[in-house]
Amino acid sequence: GAIDADELKHLMKDLGAEVDEEDIKATLEEAHTNGPCDQISYDEFHDWYTGSKYWGERLSVVQACTDEIVEPISDHLKLPESGGIIAYMRWAFLFPIVLLLCSTIPDVRQPGKSKFCFFSFAASIVWIGSFTYVMVSCAEIIGATLGIPIVLMGLTILAAGTSVPDLLSSVIVARMGEGDMAVSSSIGSNIFDITVGLPLPWLLYYMVNAGEETTITIGTSGMTLSIISLLI
């Protein structure tokens, strides 16, 4: 396809550039390489735009927003400047966890560290699994101490603990105007649990015990209640 003067004007407006008829005429002359002189191809526009002042201005705006929003995670290691005793208690409680995560997971939001994104993802999964194991063990000990059935602990305390991160991430992206991401975050976590969280351990178990006659028994008691709770 080709872009004429009217389409170019609307396109530049959509890209956040204020242009007049003289700018459009000059753009067509600069970007045109072949074909009708009053039209340019999308490739010609792409080559012209990425080298134009408008592209530089757009990058400057994006970079300014990024610098303003993204703060290094290591900043959370600093002592709080305000908030009183509660803020200091919170900082002291979270300091070992934040220090551990900062030391092992690169902050790929920072310039030049995006190449470590896959490593950060894998390291995050490992830490989530480790923290989950500790959380479940603590819940079992607390439930046994207080005489609370482990099923009830799972449907209340553990369920709330695993749902809060999904809630926070959904709220954050919803406030940014990304409603579809908020919905996919809530539904996608459950789909991931069913399609990866359950089958992967079984697959690894069968790989380790290859050649042996093994059977995995899945308890179905309380499944109806669990499904109803999930839908609610």
VEXZA-378719 format. One line per field, with one value per residue: residue number from 1; chain; x, y, z of N, C-alpha, C in turn. Coordinates in steps of 0.2 Angstrom, whole numbers, plus 5000, padded with zeros to 4 digits. Atoms other than C-alpha are relative to their C-alpha. Layout:
<rs>
num [NUM|...]
cadena [A|...]
n_px [X|...]
n_py [Y|...]
n_pz [Z|...]
ca_px [X|...]
ca_py [Y|...]
ca_pz [Z|...]
c_px [X|...]
c_py [Y|...]
c_pz [Z|...]
</rs>
This chain:
<rs>
num [1|2|3|4|5|6|7|8|9|10|11|12|13|14|15|16|17|18|19|20|21|22|23|24|25|26|27|28|29|30|31|32|33|34|35|36|37|38|39|40|41|42|43|44|45|46|47|48|49|50|51|52|53|54|55|56|57|58|59|60|61|62|63|64|65|66|67|68|69|70|71|72|73|74|75|76|77|78|79|80|81|82|83|84|85|86|87|88|89|90|91|92|93|94|95|96|97|98|99|100|101|102|103|104|105|106|107|108|109|110|111|112|113|114|115|116|117|118|119|120|121|122|123|124|125|126|127|128|129|130|131|132|133|134|135|136|137|138|139|140|141|142|143|144|145|146|147|148|149|150|151|152|153|154|155|156|157|158|159|160|161|162|163|164|165|166|167|168|169|170|171|172|173|174|175|176|177|178|179|180|181|182|183|184|185|186|187|188|189|190|191|192|193|194|195|196|197|198|199|200|201|202|203|204|205|206|207|208|209|210|211|212|213|214|215|216|217|218|219|220|221|222|223|224|225|226|227|228|229|230|231|232]
cadena [A|A|A|A|A|A|A|A|A|A|A|A|A|A|A|A|A|A|A|A|A|A|A|A|A|A|A|A|A|A|A|A|A|A|A|A|A|A|A|A|A|A|A|A|A|A|A|A|A|A|A|A|A|A|A|A|A|A|A|A|A|A|A|A|A|A|A|A|A|A|A|A|A|A|A|A|A|A|A|A|A|A|A|A|A|A|A|A|A|A|A|A|A|A|A|A|A|A|A|A|A|A|A|A|A|A|A|A|A|A|A|A|A|A|A|A|A|A|A|A|A|A|A|A|A|A|A|A|A|A|A|A|A|A|A|A|A|A|A|A|A|A|A|A|A|A|A|A|A|A|A|A|A|A|A|A|A|A|A|A|A|A|A|A|A|A|A|A|A|A|A|A|A|A|A|A|A|A|A|A|A|A|A|A|A|A|A|A|A|A|A|A|A|A|A|A|A|A|A|A|A|A|A|A|A|A|A|A|A|A|A|A|A|A|A|A|A|A|A|A|A|A|A|A|A|A|A|A|A|A|A|A]
n_px [5004|4997|5003|5000|4999|5005|4998|4994|5002|5003|4995|4995|5004|5001|4993|4999|4996|5004|4997|5005|4999|4994|4997|5002|4997|4992|4999|5001|4994|4994|5000|5001|4994|5003|5008|5003|4996|5004|5002|4994|5002|4999|4993|4997|5002|4996|4993|4999|5002|4995|4994|5003|5000|5006|4998|4996|5004|5004|4996|4999|5005|5000|4994|5002|5005|4996|4996|5004|5003|4996|4995|4996|5003|4995|5002|5004|4995|4998|5005|5006|4999|5006|5004|5000|4998|5004|4996|4993|5001|5001|4994|4996|5003|5000|4993|4997|5003|4998|4993|4999|5003|4996|4993|5000|5004|4998|5006|5000|5003|4994|4997|4994|5001|5006|4998|5000|5007|5002|4997|5004|5006|4999|4999|5007|5004|4997|5002|5007|5000|4997|5004|5006|4998|5000|5006|5004|4997|5002|5007|5002|4998|5005|5006|4999|4999|5006|5006|5003|4999|4996|5004|5003|4995|4999|5006|5000|4994|4996|5003|5000|4993|4999|5005|4998|4996|5004|5005|4996|4998|5006|5002|4995|5001|5007|4999|4996|5004|5000|5005|5000|4994|5002|5004|4996|4996|5004|5002|4994|4997|5004|4999|4993|5000|5003|4996|4993|4999|5001|4997|4993|4997|5002|4996|4993|5000|4999|4994|4995|5001|5001|4999|5004|5007|5002|5007|5002|5007|5002|5006|5005|5005|4999|4999|5005|4999|4994|5002|5005|4996|4996|5004|5003]
n_py [4994|4994|4995|4993|4994|5000|5006|4998|4995|5003|5004|4996|4998|5006|5001|4995|4995|4995|4999|4997|5002|5000|5006|5006|4999|5001|5008|5004|4999|5003|5007|5003|5003|5003|5000|4993|4995|4998|5006|5003|5007|5001|5001|4994|4996|5002|4998|4993|4998|5002|4995|4994|4997|5003|5006|4998|4997|5005|5004|4996|5000|5006|5001|4996|5004|5006|4998|4998|5005|5005|4999|5006|5004|4999|4994|5002|5002|4994|4998|4996|4993|4998|5005|5001|5007|5005|5000|5004|5007|5003|5001|5005|5006|5002|4999|5006|5003|4995|5001|5006|4999|4995|5003|5006|4999|4994|4996|4999|4993|4995|5000|5005|5006|5004|5006|5005|5001|5007|5003|4997|5003|5006|4999|4998|5006|5004|4997|5001|5007|5000|4996|5004|5006|4997|4997|5006|5003|4996|5001|5006|5000|4996|5003|5005|4997|4997|5005|4998|5005|4997|4998|4994|4995|4999|4996|4993|4996|5001|4997|4993|4998|5001|4996|4993|4997|4999|4994|4994|4999|4998|4994|4996|4999|4997|4993|4998|5000|5006|5005|5007|5003|5001|5007|5006|5001|5004|5007|5004|5003|5006|5005|5002|5005|5007|5002|5001|5002|5007|5005|5000|5004|5007|5002|5001|5006|5006|5000|5003|5007|5004|5007|5002|4999|4994|4998|4994|5000|4994|5000|4996|4997|4993|4997|4996|4994|4997|4997|4994|4995|4997|4996|4995]
n_pz [5000|5000|4996|5003|4995|4995|4996|4996|4995|4995|4996|4996|4995|4996|4997|4996|5003|5002|5007|5005|5007|5003|4997|5003|5007|4999|4998|5006|5004|4997|4999|5007|5003|5006|5001|5001|4996|4995|4996|4998|4997|4993|4998|5000|4994|4995|5001|4998|4994|4995|5001|4999|4994|4997|4996|4994|4995|4997|4996|4994|4996|4998|4995|4995|4996|4997|4994|4995|4997|4998|4995|4999|4994|4994|4996|4995|4995|4996|4994|5001|4998|4996|4998|4993|4998|5004|5006|4998|4998|5007|5003|4997|5001|5007|5002|5003|5006|5006|5002|5003|5007|5003|5002|5004|5006|5003|5001|5007|5002|5000|5006|5001|4997|5003|5003|4995|4998|4999|4994|4995|4999|4997|4993|4996|4999|4995|4994|4998|4997|4993|4995|4999|4996|4993|4998|4999|4994|4994|4999|4997|4993|4997|4999|4996|4994|4998|5001|5006|5005|5005|5005|4998|5000|5007|5003|4998|4999|5006|5006|5000|5001|5007|5005|4999|5005|5006|4999|5001|5007|5003|4998|5002|5007|5002|4999|5006|5006|5003|4997|5002|4996|4994|5001|5002|4994|4995|5003|5003|4995|4998|5006|4999|4995|5002|5005|4999|4993|4998|5004|5000|4995|5002|5005|4998|4996|5004|5003|4995|4999|5007|5000|4994|5000|4995|5000|4996|4998|4999|4996|5003|4995|5000|5006|5002|4996|5003|5006|4998|4997|5006|5004|4996]
ca_px [5000|5004|5002|4996|4996|4979|4984|5001|4993|4982|4996|5008|4994|4991|5010|5008|5016|5008|5011|5004|5003|5020|5027|5017|5024|5042|5040|5033|5048|5061|5054|5050|5062|5051|5033|5021|5029|5013|5013|5026|5026|5026|5044|5049|5039|5047|5065|5061|5052|5065|5078|5067|5066|5049|5056|5069|5056|5046|5060|5064|5047|5047|5064|5058|5043|5054|5066|5052|5043|5056|5066|5080|5074|5090|5082|5071|5087|5089|5082|5065|5066|5049|5035|5040|5042|5030|5041|5057|5049|5043|5060|5069|5057|5058|5077|5083|5071|5074|5093|5092|5081|5092|5108|5101|5088|5094|5082|5079|5069|5086|5095|5107|5100|5085|5096|5095|5076|5075|5087|5077|5061|5069|5076|5059|5051|5064|5061|5043|5044|5055|5045|5029|5037|5041|5024|5015|5026|5023|5004|5004|5014|5002|4987|4993|4997|4980|4970|4965|4962|4975|4961|4953|4970|4972|4955|4958|4975|4985|4972|4972|4991|4992|4978|4985|4999|4987|4975|4989|4996|4978|4975|4991|4989|4970|4975|4987|4972|4976|4960|4963|4980|4971|4959|4972|4982|4968|4963|4980|4987|4974|4977|4996|4993|4983|4993|5010|5010|5002|5008|5026|5030|5021|5031|5048|5043|5040|5056|5066|5057|5057|5054|5045|5027|5021|5004|4999|4984|4974|4962|4945|4937|4933|4935|4918|4920|4937|4929|4915|4927|4938|4923|4917]
ca_py [5000|5018|5034|5050|5067|5065|5048|5055|5069|5058|5046|5059|5065|5048|5047|5063|5075|5092|5095|5107|5106|5112|5099|5086|5092|5092|5074|5067|5075|5069|5051|5048|5037|5029|5028|5043|5059|5062|5045|5036|5017|5011|5006|5023|5031|5020|5024|5042|5043|5033|5046|5061|5074|5067|5050|5058|5069|5053|5043|5058|5058|5039|5039|5053|5043|5028|5037|5044|5028|5015|5015|5003|4989|4992|5008|4998|4993|5011|5016|5024|5043|5044|5034|5032|5015|5006|5010|5004|4988|4984|4988|4977|4963|4964|4968|4950|4945|4961|4959|4941|4945|4960|4949|4935|4943|4956|4971|4970|4987|4996|5001|4988|4974|4968|4954|4945|4944|4925|4922|4934|4925|4908|4914|4922|4905|4896|4909|4908|4889|4891|4904|4893|4878|4888|4896|4879|4871|4885|4884|4866|4869|4883|4873|4858|4869|4877|4862|4869|4856|4859|4859|4874|4883|4880|4887|4903|4908|4900|4905|4923|4923|4917|4928|4944|4946|4943|4956|4969|4966|4967|4983|4991|4987|4992|5009|5010|5008|4990|4981|4966|4963|4964|4950|4939|4941|4934|4920|4916|4912|4898|4891|4891|4881|4868|4867|4868|4868|4851|4842|4847|4839|4823|4823|4825|4811|4799|4804|4800|4784|4778|4760|4758|4755|4771|4777|4795|4795|4811|4814|4821|4825|4843|4846|4853|4865|4870|4873|4884|4894|4897|4903|4914]
ca_pz [5000|4999|5009|5002|5010|5019|5026|5031|5040|5050|5054|5060|5071|5078|5082|5092|5080|5076|5057|5044|5025|5022|5034|5025|5008|5014|5022|5005|4996|5009|5011|4992|4983|4969|4962|4961|4969|4979|4988|4998|5004|5022|5021|5015|5029|5041|5035|5036|5052|5062|5056|5059|5073|5077|5082|5093|5102|5104|5111|5123|5130|5132|5141|5152|5158|5160|5171|5181|5184|5185|5201|5205|5217|5227|5233|5244|5254|5260|5277|5276|5277|5285|5292|5310|5319|5308|5292|5301|5307|5289|5282|5294|5291|5272|5271|5270|5257|5246|5248|5243|5227|5223|5223|5213|5200|5188|5187|5168|5168|5170|5154|5147|5157|5146|5139|5156|5155|5153|5167|5178|5174|5178|5194|5199|5196|5207|5221|5220|5222|5237|5246|5242|5250|5266|5266|5265|5278|5290|5287|5291|5307|5312|5308|5317|5332|5333|5328|5311|5297|5283|5270|5279|5280|5261|5257|5267|5273|5258|5245|5251|5251|5233|5226|5233|5221|5206|5214|5215|5198|5191|5200|5194|5175|5176|5183|5168|5156|5152|5157|5146|5155|5171|5166|5158|5174|5185|5173|5166|5183|5186|5168|5171|5187|5179|5163|5170|5189|5190|5175|5176|5193|5187|5171|5180|5192|5178|5170|5186|5188|5170|5168|5185|5187|5195|5199|5205|5215|5215|5229|5223|5240|5241|5223|5220|5234|5227|5210|5217|5227|5211|5201|5215]
c_px [5004|4997|5000|5000|4995|5002|5006|4999|4997|5005|5005|4996|4999|5007|5002|5004|4995|5004|4995|5001|5007|5005|4999|5004|5007|5001|4999|5007|5006|4999|4999|5006|4998|4993|4998|5003|4995|4998|5007|4998|5001|5007|5004|4998|5004|5007|5000|4998|5005|5006|4998|5001|4994|5001|5004|4996|4996|5004|5002|4995|4999|5005|4999|4995|5003|5004|4996|4996|5004|5006|5004|4997|5005|4998|4996|5005|5002|4995|4995|5002|4994|4995|5000|5002|4998|5005|5006|4999|4999|5006|5004|4997|5001|5007|5003|4998|5002|5008|5001|4998|5005|5007|4999|4996|5002|4994|5000|4997|5006|5003|5006|4999|4994|5003|5000|4993|4998|5003|4996|4993|5001|5002|4994|4996|5003|4998|4993|4998|5003|4996|4993|5001|5000|4993|4995|5002|4998|4992|4998|5002|4995|4993|5000|5000|4993|4994|4996|5001|5004|4996|4997|5006|5002|4995|5000|5007|5005|4997|5000|5007|5002|4996|5002|5005|4996|4995|5004|5002|4994|4998|5005|4999|4993|5001|5004|4996|5000|4996|5001|5006|4998|4996|5004|5004|4997|4999|5006|5004|4997|5002|5007|5001|4998|5004|5007|5002|4999|5003|5008|5004|4999|5005|5008|5000|5000|5006|5005|4999|4998|5001|4996|4993|4998|4993|5000|4993|4998|4993|4994|4995|5001|5001|4994|5000|5006|4998|4995|5004|5004|4996|4998|5006]
c_py [5006|5005|5006|5005|5000|4995|5002|5005|4997|4995|5003|5003|4995|4999|5006|5006|5006|5003|5004|4998|5001|4995|4994|5000|4998|4993|4996|5001|4997|4992|4997|4998|4998|5000|5008|5005|5002|4995|4997|4993|5000|4999|5007|5005|4998|5002|5007|5002|4998|5004|5007|5003|4998|4994|5002|5003|4994|4996|5004|5000|4993|4999|5004|4997|4994|5001|5002|4994|4994|5002|4994|4996|5001|5006|4998|4997|5006|5000|5005|5007|5003|4994|4997|4992|4995|4999|4996|4993|4996|5000|4995|4993|4998|5000|4994|4997|5005|4999|4994|5000|5005|4997|4995|5001|5007|5004|5002|5007|5005|5000|4996|4993|4996|4993|4994|4998|4993|4997|5003|4996|4993|5000|5002|4994|4996|5003|4999|4993|4999|5003|4996|4994|5002|5002|4994|4996|5004|5000|4994|5000|5004|4996|4994|5002|5002|4995|5001|4995|5004|5002|5007|5006|5001|5004|5007|5003|4999|5003|5007|5002|4999|5004|5007|5003|5001|5006|5007|5001|5002|5007|5005|5001|5003|5007|5003|5000|4993|4995|4993|4996|4998|4993|4994|4998|4995|4993|4996|4996|4993|4995|4998|4995|4994|4997|4998|4998|4993|4995|4999|4996|4992|4997|4999|4994|4994|4999|4997|4993|4996|4993|4997|5000|5004|5002|5006|5000|5007|5000|5005|5003|5007|5004|5005|5006|5005|5004|5006|5006|5004|5004|5006|5006]
c_pz [5000|5004|4997|5005|5005|5005|5004|5006|5006|5004|5004|5006|5005|5004|5005|4997|4997|4993|4996|4993|4998|5003|4996|4993|5000|5002|4993|4996|5003|5000|4993|4997|4993|5000|4999|5006|5006|5005|5002|5003|5007|5002|4999|5006|5006|5001|5002|5007|5006|5000|5001|5007|5004|5004|5006|5005|5003|5005|5007|5005|5004|5006|5006|5005|5003|5006|5006|5004|5003|5005|5002|5006|5006|5004|5006|5006|5004|5006|4998|5003|5005|5001|5007|5001|4996|4993|5001|5001|4993|4996|5003|4999|4993|4998|4998|4994|4994|4998|4996|4992|4996|4998|4995|4993|4997|4999|4992|4998|4999|4993|4999|5003|4997|4997|5006|5002|5001|5006|5006|5001|5003|5007|5004|5001|5006|5007|5002|5003|5007|5005|5001|5005|5007|5002|5002|5006|5006|5001|5003|5007|5004|5001|5005|5008|5003|4999|4994|4994|4994|4994|5001|4999|4992|4997|5002|5000|4993|4994|5000|4998|4992|4995|5001|4995|4993|5001|4999|4993|4995|5001|4996|4992|4998|5001|4994|4993|4997|5003|4997|5003|5007|5001|4999|5006|5005|4997|4998|5006|5002|4994|5000|5005|4998|4994|5001|5007|5002|4996|5000|5005|4998|4994|5002|5004|4996|4996|5004|5001|4994|5001|5006|4999|5005|4999|5004|5001|5002|5004|4997|5005|5001|4994|4998|5004|4998|4993|5001|5003|4994|4996|5004|5000]
</rs>
